[in-house]
Amino acid sequence: MAIDENMKAWRKNILEHNLVGALTVLELVLSVIFLVISYITGSLYFKGVGIGLAIAWVTGAVAYLFKKKYVKS
């Protein structure tokens, strides 16, 4: 039971304090996964999804850095 409680606390801590960062990393990981799948299968659909997620990742990363630098909260 202690491990389950620790995992819940760990996830809750990340979601409460680092939600934007966690979502930015998730976008990066998903874009890499879809780009690798598109490379392996040659599918333009997966390539488009991977590129779209990469664009979303860059946009989210710029917003995250802007927030960290200019908005002290």
C-alpha positions in Angstrom: 0.0 0.0 0.0 2.8 2.4 0.7 4.1 2.2 -2.9 0.7 3.0 -4.3 0.4 6.0 -1.9 3.8 7.3 -2.9 3.0 7.0 -6.6 -0.2 8.9 -6.2 1.7 11.7 -4.3 4.4 11.7 -7.0 1.9 12.1 -9.8 -0.2 14.7 -7.9 3.0 16.7 -7.2 3.9 16.8 -10.9 0.4 17.7 -12.0 0.0 20.4 -9.4 3.3 22.1 -9.8 4.7 21.2 -13.2 1.7 20.7 -15.4 2.8 22.9 -18.3 6.3 21.3 -18.3 4.9 17.8 -18.1 2.6 18.5 -21.1 5.4 20.0 -23.0 7.6 16.9 -22.5 4.6 14.7 -23.4 4.2 16.5 -26.7 7.9 16.1 -27.5 7.8 12.4 -26.7 4.7 11.8 -28.8 6.1 13.7 -31.7 9.2 11.7 -31.7 7.2 8.4 -31.5 5.0 9.4 -34.4 8.0 10.5 -36.5 9.8 7.2 -35.9 6.6 5.3 -36.8 6.3 7.4 -40.0 10.0 6.6 -40.8 9.5 2.9 -40.3 6.1 2.6 -42.1 6.6 5.4 -44.7 3.1 6.7 -43.8 2.4 10.3 -44.6 -0.4 10.3 -42.0 2.0 9.5 -39.1 4.5 12.0 -40.5 1.8 14.7 -40.5 0.8 13.9 -37.0 4.4 13.9 -35.8 5.1 17.3 -37.5 1.9 18.8 -36.0 2.9 17.6 -32.5 6.4 19.0 -33.1 4.9 22.4 -33.9 2.7 22.2 -30.8 5.8 21.3 -28.8 7.7 24.3 -30.0 4.8 26.6 -29.4 4.3 25.2 -25.9 8.0 25.4 -25.1 8.2 29.0 -26.1 5.1 29.8 -24.0 6.6 27.9 -21.1 9.9 29.8 -21.3 8.1 33.1 -21.7 6.1 32.4 -18.6 9.2 31.4 -16.6 11.2 34.4 -17.6 8.6 37.2 -17.6 5.8 36.1 -15.4 7.1 35.5 -11.9 4.4 33.3 -10.3 
